[in-house]
Amino acid sequence: MLFHTIPDILSYANEAYGADDAIRWKKSKNEIESRTYSELKNDTDSFANAIEKLGKKGQHIAVIGPSSYEWIVSYLAITESGSVAVPIDASLPAADICELLDRASVRMLIFDEARSDVAEAAAKSCHDINVYVSMNSTEHCPQVLSFKGLIDDNRGSYEPAVAEDALCTIMFTSGTTGKSKGVMLTQNNLAENATCLDMKIGPHTVILSVLPIHHAYCLSMDILKGISLGSVICINDSIMRMAKNIQLFTPDMILMVPLMIETFARKLEEVRAAGLPAEPVRKKMFGERLHTICSGGAYLNPDYVDLFAEFGITILQGYGMTECSPVISTNLSWDIRKNSVGKLMPNCEAKTVDGELFVRGTSVMQGYYKMPKETEETLSDGWLHTGDLGYVDEDGYIYLTGRKKI
């Protein structure tokens, strides 16, 4: 089902899957805590009420911390209230984060106590921010409000009224090719990208979310698409505990970057060389249920597609960039072409100009926040210049051949 705003995705999920688990996470070593879709909607509505009561409706609100239920509710409530979410990389130094907060015109900061240093630094240098919310604190303090307290104080339904073309999220690029840029994405950009493709994933599919939640790939595919499908989204609390968490949560699907896949591939190659039977190895490494790994973010060795298939795991390689909300193409479980980065999304078209891949569609960003020159260099007549060299075949599958030299 196609959606055009994030609040519509959550409302549908609440109506269709209300009593079913939406989010699961580890409460202790082997204890799982969960929230249903109805609880997720109620908490989101309550926090949206709080945002409006605080006078922050329509303003830019930053969220920083590792993946958590509180992070997800914060993001959904910001977008539901018609405000602009600014997800921040929790691994950056406090000084760099403060620069991003200023550049994104942030007026409110929601933070995990693991990065309380950011709140302290922002209080000294980011003078436009006058509301601070701790995800972990159970009581309001003079300078910092409690996430839980705000929800409890503002219980009640919320009627979102957001436009499809309204700015929804400013998401910073990694800055690997220069100064990081704030990508402006609308409600429709993100909602359509997450829901325009039917990947034949049934409700109650268990997803283990292992990528940083501030990344567009994780936010769009794990969270927004997961919610739209009535999936059970399980939060991996640490990459170091990923193998144990696979056994604990027994996921059906995981989104990974190629570096993670390569780590598993080395083990599988050792197993294959030793002549061990595939099925017991698959269960020991991937749990009882895992059948699909989606890959994106970098080049993936196509030989891994065949290697994992020997152990009953399907790899679906995709391609995207933050500027396209982020997915541009993906392989499909019923039509895998291992040397391709997948078939164009239904809402996307592509062409090649002087060897460079250009894409256009409803997922393409509005532009870079307060960077008109860079926006003009990257967008022309709605076409996004990807910087990647490649082509699209007659079936709509993309093949990448390199990177444009700057």
N, C-alpha and C positions, 0 to 999 in steps of 0.2 A: 504494500500500500504506500502510495506516494504522499509525503507531507511537505508543507511549505514553511512551517514554523516549528521551533523546538517545543513550545508549550503544547502544540497539537499532538506531537509525538507522545509526550508524557500523559496527556489526557486520554488518548486512545489506549495506551498501555494500561492505565488505571482501570478503564472500563472493561477491557478485554481480559486482563490477567490479575485483577486487583488482589486476590487472596494468595497469589503465587509469589514465591521468592523472587525478588529483583536483584538484591545485592547480598553477597556473603563475604565475610572476612574472618580472619583468625582473631579470636578473643584472647586465647592463650595457646600454648604449644600445640594441642590437638583438639581445641574447642572452637567450634565455628559459631559465629553470630550472624544473624540475617535480618533483612527487612523486606517486607512484601511491597508489591507495586502500590498498594493503597497507602502504606506507611510512607513510601518515598514521595508520593503525590502530596500527602498531608504535610509532611515536613517541608517540602518545597514551597507549598502555598504559604505556610506559616512564616518561613524565612523571607519570602517575597513581601508579605505583609510588613515584616520588620524593616526591610529595605525602604519601603515606601514611608513608613512611620519615621524613620531616621532622616527623611528628606533626601534620599539618595536615588530615588527613582529617575531613570534616564541618564544617570551619571556613569562614569567609568570606575569599575570596581575590580581590583586585582585579587587573585587567589593564588596562594603559594603553599606548597607542601607536597608530601608524597601522596600517592593514590589512597583515598579513604572515602568512606561514606559521606563524611562531612564535606569533603572537596566536591563530590558529585552533587550533593544537595545545594551547596553554595552556587555552583555553576548554573544548575537548572533554575534556581530562584532568581539569580541575576538576569538571566535571559527571559524568564517568565515575567519579570517586573518591567521589562522594556528598557533595562539598563544595558550597559556594555561590559562584558566580561573580559578581563585581561589575565589569562593564565601565564604564570611566570615559572621559569625553570628553577626548581628548588636547589639545583646543584651550583648555581652561580654565586660568586662572592657578594656580600651585602652591598658593597659600593656599586657594583655593576647593576644590581637589582634596583637600587635607588635611582640610578640614571634612567632605567627603563620605565620606572613608575612615573618619573617626571615627564619623559617623552610621550607617554601614553595618556597624560592628563588625568591620572588616577586621583580619586577623591576619597576612596574607602579601601582599606586593606583587610582581607581575611587571611589569616595565617595559621599554620600548624606550629605548635610550640617548638618543634625541631628547628624552626627558623625564627625563633623569637628575636634573634640578633637583627633580622631584617626590620622587624617592627621598631626595635630600639633605634636603629640607624635612620629609618624613615622619619621617626618622630623628631629627629634632630635636623634632617636635611630636606625632607619632602613636605614643605609647608602647606601644600594644597590638600594634603590628606588630614582629615579631622575625625575620622571614625576608624577605630581598630577593633577587629573581632578575632578572638582566639578560638580555634576549632576545638581545643581540648579543655579549656577552663570551664568549670561547672557553675561559677558565680561571676557576676559582673564586678569589675574593679573600677576605680575612678578613671583610669586612662584606657582600659581595655574591656570591651564587652564580651560576654560569653555567648558562643554559638548556641549552645543548649538553652541558655537563659532566654535568648532572643526568640527561639522557637516556642518555648513554653509561654513566654509573655504575649505572643502574637498568634496563638492558635486560631485557626479558622480558614475557610476556603478563600481562594483568590481567583478573581476573574481576569485572566490576562487579555490584554488588547494590544497586540503587537502587529506591526505591518510586516509583510513578507520581505520588503526591501529595506527594512530598518537595520542599521548597523547593530551587530549582535556580539561580535568578538573581535578583539585586536590580539593577534597571535604573532609573537616575534619569531623571525627566522633565526637559525643558529648562528648566523654571522660568519659562516665559513668562507664566504666570497666577499668579505668586506664588513662594513658596519651592519649590525642586525637591523632588520626593517620590520615595522609593525604592520602586518597584513590585516586589512579590514575585510571582515567576512560578515555577510548579512544573515538574517534568519533563514532566508530561502537558500542561500549558498550551502549552509551546513545541513539543513533539513533534507534538501533534495539529494545532496551527495550521499547522505547516509541511507536514503530510502528509495532511490530511483531504480536500483537494480535488485531484482528478485534472484537471490543466490540459492533458492530452494533450501533455506535453513528453517527448520520447524521451531515452534514455540518450545520453551523450557530447555533449549540447548544450553549446555553449561560451558561458559567461556571463562578461561583464566586470563585475566588482564595483567600482563607482565611489563608493558612498555610505560615510560613516563607519561603521566596523564595530561601534562601540558602540551604534549605533542599532538598535532592535528590528527595523525593516523589513529592513535589510541582513542582520542576523544570522539572522533567521528564514527569509527568502526566498532570499537569495544563498547562504548557508552551509548551513543545516540542510536546506532543501528541495533545494538543489543537490546535497548529498551523498546524500540519499535517492533521487535520480533518477539517480545516476551521472554527474552533469554534470562538465564541466571548468571549474573556477572560476578565472578569471584576475584577478589583483590589479592594479588601476589604481594606480600609485604617486603620481599627482598629478593633480588636476583640471586643472592647467595643461597637462598632457601627454595629456589624455583623447583628443583627436583623433588624435594619433600612435599612442596605444596601441590605438585601435580598428583602425587599419591593421595594427599589429603582431600583435595577438591574433586578429583577424577573428572577433569574437563573433557568435553567433546571437541572443542576447538581452542586454538591459541593463535593470536597474532604475534609474530616475531619479526625481528630484523635479521638479515643474513648472518651477522656475527653469531647470534644465538644458534641459528640452524647449523652453522659450521661446527660449533662445539659438539652438538649432538651427532653430526655427521662423522666426526672423527671416531667417536665411540662405536657407531654403527659399522664403520669400515673395519674396525678391530674385531668386532663380533663376527662380521661376514668372513674375514680372513681366518678366524678360528673355527669356522664351520658350525657355529652354534645355531640351534633352531630359532626361527624368526619370532614366532608367537610369544614364547616366554620372555624373550628379550624385549619385545614391544611392550608387554604389560609391566615389566620391571622398570623400564625407562619412561614410559608414557602413560601408565595407568591402564585401567580396564577399558576406558571408553574413547580415548583420543583417536580421532580419525582424520582431522584436517588441521593443517598449519597454513595460515596466510602470511605471506612474506612481502615486505615493502621497505622502502627507505634507502636501499642501496642495491648494487648488482648481486645477483644470486647465481652461483654456479649451476647451470641447468642439469648437470649430472646428478645433483642432489635430488631432483624430482624422481628420477628412477631409483636411486638408492633408498629413499624413504618409502617408495611404493613397495619395495621388496618386504618391508616390515608393516605393510598395511596402513601407511600414513600418506594421505594426499597433500601435496604442497601446491598452493595456489599463489603464484607470483603475481604481484601487481606493481603499479607505478603511479606516482603522484607527487605533488608538492603542495606546501602550505597554501600557496597562492591559488590553488584549485580545490580547496576545502576538504581533503587533499587529493582524493582518488581520481585519477584520470582513466586508468584501465586496470583490469584484473583478469586473470585466467578463471575459467569456470570449471567446476568439477566434472561436467559432462563434455567439456571440449578443451582439454589442456594442450597447449603448444609450448613445450618447455623452453624453447629458444626465444619466446616472445614474453614481453611483460604484460601481456593480456589484451583483452578486447576493450575497446573504448566504452566508457560508461554510456548509458542511453541518453544522458543529457549533455553529451560532449561530442564535439567534432574536432578533427585535426587536419592539418596540412603541413607540408614541408616547404620552407622558404630558404633557399641557399643552403640546403642540407639540415637546417634547424627545424625542430618540431614546434609548430604553433598550435595552440588549442583554444577552443572557444565553447562557451556554454553557460548554463545557469549556475555552475559551481565556481566560475572565475571571480576572483576578488573585486572589490570596488577600487582598490589601489592601496598604496602604502601610506600610513597615517603621517600627515605633515611632511611628506617627502614627494612633492609634485614632480621633480626632475626624474627621480628613480621610477615613479609611476609611469611617466611618459615614455621612458626607455623600455619598459617592460610590457606595456599595453598599447595596442594600436587597433582601433576600430573593433574593440572587444576581443581581439586575439591576444592571448598570453604567450609571450616569447619564453619558452621553457629553458633555453640555454643548452638543451640536449640535442644531439644529432640523431636522426632516425627517420623512420618512415612508417606509414600505415598500409597494410596490404588490402586486397580487395574484400576481405572478410571483416575488416575493421580491427585487426590485431596490430599492435604497435611493436616495432623492433627498434631497439636503440643501438647505435653504432659508435657513440662517443660523446664527448662533451665539447661544446663550442669554446674556442680559445678566446679569452678576453684581451 
